Amino acid sequence: MQPATVRRRFERHLRDEGLRLTPQRVRILERVFLTHEHFSAETLFGWLRAEDGSAVSRATVYRTLELLSSGGFVTALDTGSGEMLYEHSLGHSHHDHLVCKHCGRIEEFRESRIERLQEEVALRHGFELTGHLLRLTGVCRECQAG
Protein backbone atom coordinates (compact mmCIF):
# COMPACT_ATOMS: atom_id res chain seq x y z
CA MET A 1 0.00 0.00 0.00
CA GLN A 2 1.27 3.44 -0.92
CA PRO A 3 2.59 5.63 1.94
CA ALA A 4 0.24 8.49 0.99
CA THR A 5 -2.76 6.14 1.19
CA VAL A 6 -1.66 4.84 4.59
CA ARG A 7 -1.22 8.40 5.86
CA ARG A 8 -4.68 9.47 4.62
CA ARG A 9 -6.26 6.47 6.32
CA PHE A 10 -4.40 7.25 9.54
CA GLU A 11 -5.52 10.89 9.39
CA ARG A 12 -9.13 9.69 8.99
CA HIS A 13 -8.75 7.28 11.91
CA LEU A 14 -7.36 10.04 14.12
CA ARG A 15 -10.22 12.39 13.16
CA ASP A 16 -12.70 9.63 14.03
CA GLU A 17 -11.00 9.39 17.44
CA GLY A 18 -11.09 13.17 17.91
CA LEU A 19 -7.31 13.44 17.62
CA ARG A 20 -5.00 15.35 15.32
CA LEU A 21 -2.10 14.26 13.17
CA THR A 22 1.11 15.43 14.84
CA PRO A 23 4.63 15.30 13.40
CA GLN A 24 5.51 12.66 16.04
CA ARG A 25 2.62 10.42 14.99
CA VAL A 26 3.58 10.81 11.35
CA ARG A 27 7.17 9.84 12.14
CA ILE A 28 6.05 6.74 14.05
CA LEU A 29 3.69 5.74 11.23
CA GLU A 30 6.44 6.14 8.64
CA ARG A 31 8.95 4.11 10.68
CA VAL A 32 6.46 1.31 11.33
CA PHE A 33 5.77 0.95 7.62
CA LEU A 34 9.49 0.95 6.74
CA THR A 35 10.09 -2.37 8.47
CA HIS A 36 8.92 -5.84 7.54
CA GLU A 37 9.93 -7.44 10.81
CA HIS A 38 8.16 -7.93 14.11
CA PHE A 39 9.10 -5.26 16.64
CA SER A 40 8.34 -4.21 20.19
CA ALA A 41 7.42 -0.71 21.30
CA GLU A 42 10.86 -0.44 22.89
CA THR A 43 12.55 -1.53 19.65
CA LEU A 44 10.55 1.08 17.73
CA PHE A 45 11.47 3.73 20.30
CA GLY A 46 15.14 2.74 19.91
CA TRP A 47 14.99 3.00 16.12
CA LEU A 48 13.40 6.45 16.33
CA ARG A 49 15.89 7.65 18.93
CA ALA A 50 18.85 6.40 16.86
CA GLU A 51 17.50 8.03 13.70
CA ASP A 52 16.04 11.27 15.08
CA GLY A 53 17.50 11.83 18.53
CA SER A 54 14.80 12.33 21.13
CA ALA A 55 12.13 13.81 18.83
CA VAL A 56 9.51 11.27 19.95
CA SER A 57 8.83 10.29 23.55
CA ARG A 58 8.44 6.71 24.75
CA ALA A 59 4.87 7.49 25.87
CA THR A 60 3.99 8.80 22.39
CA VAL A 61 5.34 5.59 20.83
CA TYR A 62 3.16 3.44 23.11
CA ARG A 63 0.04 5.59 22.61
CA THR A 64 0.52 5.76 18.84
CA LEU A 65 0.99 2.00 18.59
CA GLU A 66 -2.34 1.63 20.40
CA LEU A 67 -3.95 3.96 17.86
CA LEU A 68 -2.35 2.06 14.98
CA SER A 69 -3.60 -1.20 16.44
CA SER A 70 -7.16 0.01 17.01
CA GLY A 71 -7.24 1.33 13.44
CA GLY A 72 -6.04 -1.92 11.88
CA PHE A 73 -2.70 -0.53 10.74
CA VAL A 74 -0.67 -2.90 12.93
CA THR A 75 -1.39 -6.21 14.58
CA ALA A 76 -0.14 -6.98 18.06
CA LEU A 77 1.38 -10.41 18.67
CA ASP A 78 1.74 -11.82 22.16
CA THR A 79 4.64 -14.25 21.85
CA GLY A 80 4.44 -15.28 25.48
CA SER A 81 7.75 -13.57 26.26
CA GLY A 82 6.11 -10.80 28.27
CA GLU A 83 6.63 -8.17 25.58
CA MET A 84 4.06 -7.45 22.89
CA LEU A 85 5.38 -7.44 19.33
CA TYR A 86 3.85 -5.60 16.40
CA GLU A 87 3.85 -5.84 12.64
CA HIS A 88 2.22 -3.58 10.11
CA SER A 89 -0.76 -5.36 8.66
CA LEU A 90 -2.55 -2.82 6.48
CA GLY A 91 -2.36 -4.06 2.90
CA HIS A 92 -1.00 -7.47 3.90
CA SER A 93 -2.88 -10.74 3.80
CA HIS A 94 -3.76 -12.53 7.01
CA HIS A 95 -1.25 -15.04 8.38
CA ASP A 96 -0.54 -16.90 11.59
CA HIS A 97 2.67 -17.40 13.59
CA LEU A 98 4.97 -20.11 14.87
CA VAL A 99 7.03 -18.87 17.82
CA CYS A 100 10.13 -20.66 19.14
CA LYS A 101 10.14 -20.75 22.95
CA HIS A 102 13.96 -21.01 23.02
CA CYS A 103 15.29 -18.37 20.63
CA GLY A 104 12.16 -16.29 20.02
CA ARG A 105 12.21 -16.83 16.26
CA ILE A 106 8.88 -16.05 14.60
CA GLU A 107 7.83 -17.81 11.44
CA GLU A 108 4.75 -16.68 9.55
CA PHE A 109 2.49 -19.17 7.81
CA ARG A 110 -0.89 -19.43 6.14
CA GLU A 111 -2.85 -22.66 6.11
CA SER A 112 -6.20 -22.73 4.32
CA ARG A 113 -7.37 -25.84 6.21
CA ILE A 114 -6.98 -24.02 9.56
CA GLU A 115 -8.85 -21.02 8.16
CA ARG A 116 -11.75 -23.21 6.98
CA LEU A 117 -11.88 -25.08 10.29
CA GLN A 118 -12.07 -21.84 12.27
CA GLU A 119 -14.94 -20.64 10.08
CA GLU A 120 -16.77 -23.94 10.64
CA VAL A 121 -16.30 -23.72 14.41
CA ALA A 122 -17.55 -20.12 14.49
CA LEU A 123 -20.60 -21.03 12.41
CA ARG A 124 -21.38 -24.05 14.61
CA HIS A 125 -21.31 -21.82 17.70
CA GLY A 126 -23.32 -19.03 16.08
CA PHE A 127 -20.45 -16.54 15.87
CA GLU A 128 -19.90 -14.08 13.10
CA LEU A 129 -16.15 -14.34 12.70
CA THR A 130 -14.44 -10.95 12.39
CA GLY A 131 -10.84 -12.08 12.78
CA HIS A 132 -8.47 -14.24 14.76
CA LEU A 133 -4.92 -14.47 16.00
CA LEU A 134 -3.24 -17.86 16.02
CA ARG A 135 0.11 -18.36 17.71
CA LEU A 136 1.66 -21.80 17.82
CA THR A 137 4.58 -22.18 20.22
CA GLY A 138 7.29 -24.79 20.16
CA VAL A 139 10.97 -25.25 19.40
CA CYS A 140 12.34 -24.37 15.96
CA ARG A 141 14.47 -26.72 13.87
CA GLU A 142 17.69 -24.83 14.67
CA CYS A 143 17.13 -25.00 18.43
CA GLN A 144 16.23 -28.69 18.23
CA ALA A 145 19.50 -29.39 16.42
CA GLY A 146 21.62 -27.33 18.80
C-alpha positions as CSV (number, residue, x, y, z in Angstrom):
1,M,0.0,0.0,0.0
2,Q,1.3,3.4,-0.9
3,P,2.6,5.6,1.9
4,A,0.2,8.5,1.0
5,T,-2.8,6.1,1.2
6,V,-1.7,4.8,4.6
7,R,-1.2,8.4,5.9
8,R,-4.7,9.5,4.6
9,R,-6.3,6.5,6.3
10,F,-4.4,7.2,9.5
11,E,-5.5,10.9,9.4
12,R,-9.1,9.7,9.0
13,H,-8.7,7.3,11.9
14,L,-7.4,10.0,14.1
15,R,-10.2,12.4,13.2
16,D,-12.7,9.6,14.0
17,E,-11.0,9.4,17.4
18,G,-11.1,13.2,17.9
19,L,-7.3,13.4,17.6
20,R,-5.0,15.4,15.3
21,L,-2.1,14.3,13.2
22,T,1.1,15.4,14.8
23,P,4.6,15.3,13.4
24,Q,5.5,12.7,16.0
25,R,2.6,10.4,15.0
26,V,3.6,10.8,11.4
27,R,7.2,9.8,12.1
28,I,6.0,6.7,14.0
29,L,3.7,5.7,11.2
30,E,6.4,6.1,8.6
31,R,9.0,4.1,10.7
32,V,6.5,1.3,11.3
33,F,5.8,0.9,7.6
34,L,9.5,1.0,6.7
35,T,10.1,-2.4,8.5
36,H,8.9,-5.8,7.5
37,E,9.9,-7.4,10.8
38,H,8.2,-7.9,14.1
39,F,9.1,-5.3,16.6
40,S,8.3,-4.2,20.2
41,A,7.4,-0.7,21.3
42,E,10.9,-0.4,22.9
43,T,12.5,-1.5,19.7
44,L,10.6,1.1,17.7
45,F,11.5,3.7,20.3
46,G,15.1,2.7,19.9
47,W,15.0,3.0,16.1
48,L,13.4,6.5,16.3
49,R,15.9,7.7,18.9
50,A,18.8,6.4,16.9
51,E,17.5,8.0,13.7
52,D,16.0,11.3,15.1
53,G,17.5,11.8,18.5
54,S,14.8,12.3,21.1
55,A,12.1,13.8,18.8
56,V,9.5,11.3,19.9
57,S,8.8,10.3,23.5
58,R,8.4,6.7,24.8
59,A,4.9,7.5,25.9
60,T,4.0,8.8,22.4
61,V,5.3,5.6,20.8
62,Y,3.2,3.4,23.1
63,R,0.0,5.6,22.6
64,T,0.5,5.8,18.8
65,L,1.0,2.0,18.6
66,E,-2.3,1.6,20.4
67,L,-3.9,4.0,17.9
68,L,-2.4,2.1,15.0
69,S,-3.6,-1.2,16.4
70,S,-7.2,0.0,17.0
71,G,-7.2,1.3,13.4
72,G,-6.0,-1.9,11.9
73,F,-2.7,-0.5,10.7
74,V,-0.7,-2.9,12.9
75,T,-1.4,-6.2,14.6
76,A,-0.1,-7.0,18.1
77,L,1.4,-10.4,18.7
78,D,1.7,-11.8,22.2
79,T,4.6,-14.2,21.8
80,G,4.4,-15.3,25.5
81,S,7.8,-13.6,26.3
82,G,6.1,-10.8,28.3
83,E,6.6,-8.2,25.6
84,M,4.1,-7.5,22.9
85,L,5.4,-7.4,19.3
86,Y,3.8,-5.6,16.4
87,E,3.8,-5.8,12.6
88,H,2.2,-3.6,10.1
89,S,-0.8,-5.4,8.7
90,L,-2.6,-2.8,6.5
91,G,-2.4,-4.1,2.9
92,H,-1.0,-7.5,3.9
93,S,-2.9,-10.7,3.8
94,H,-3.8,-12.5,7.0
95,H,-1.3,-15.0,8.4
96,D,-0.5,-16.9,11.6
97,H,2.7,-17.4,13.6
98,L,5.0,-20.1,14.9
99,V,7.0,-18.9,17.8
100,C,10.1,-20.7,19.1
101,K,10.1,-20.8,22.9
102,H,14.0,-21.0,23.0
103,C,15.3,-18.4,20.6
104,G,12.2,-16.3,20.0
105,R,12.2,-16.8,16.3
106,I,8.9,-16.1,14.6
107,E,7.8,-17.8,11.4
108,E,4.8,-16.7,9.6
109,F,2.5,-19.2,7.8
110,R,-0.9,-19.4,6.1
111,E,-2.9,-22.7,6.1
112,S,-6.2,-22.7,4.3
113,R,-7.4,-25.8,6.2
114,I,-7.0,-24.0,9.6
115,E,-8.9,-21.0,8.2
116,R,-11.7,-23.2,7.0
117,L,-11.9,-25.1,10.3
118,Q,-12.1,-21.8,12.3
119,E,-14.9,-20.6,10.1
120,E,-16.8,-23.9,10.6
121,V,-16.3,-23.7,14.4
122,A,-17.6,-20.1,14.5
123,L,-20.6,-21.0,12.4
124,R,-21.4,-24.0,14.6
125,H,-21.3,-21.8,17.7
126,G,-23.3,-19.0,16.1
127,F,-20.5,-16.5,15.9
128,E,-19.9,-14.1,13.1
129,L,-16.1,-14.3,12.7
130,T,-14.4,-10.9,12.4
131,G,-10.8,-12.1,12.8
132,H,-8.5,-14.2,14.8
133,L,-4.9,-14.5,16.0
134,L,-3.2,-17.9,16.0
135,R,0.1,-18.4,17.7
136,L,1.7,-21.8,17.8
137,T,4.6,-22.2,20.2
138,G,7.3,-24.8,20.2
139,V,11.0,-25.3,19.4
140,C,12.3,-24.4,16.0
141,R,14.5,-26.7,13.9
142,E,17.7,-24.8,14.7
143,C,17.1,-25.0,18.4
144,Q,16.2,-28.7,18.2
145,A,19.5,-29.4,16.4
146,G,21.6,-27.3,18.8
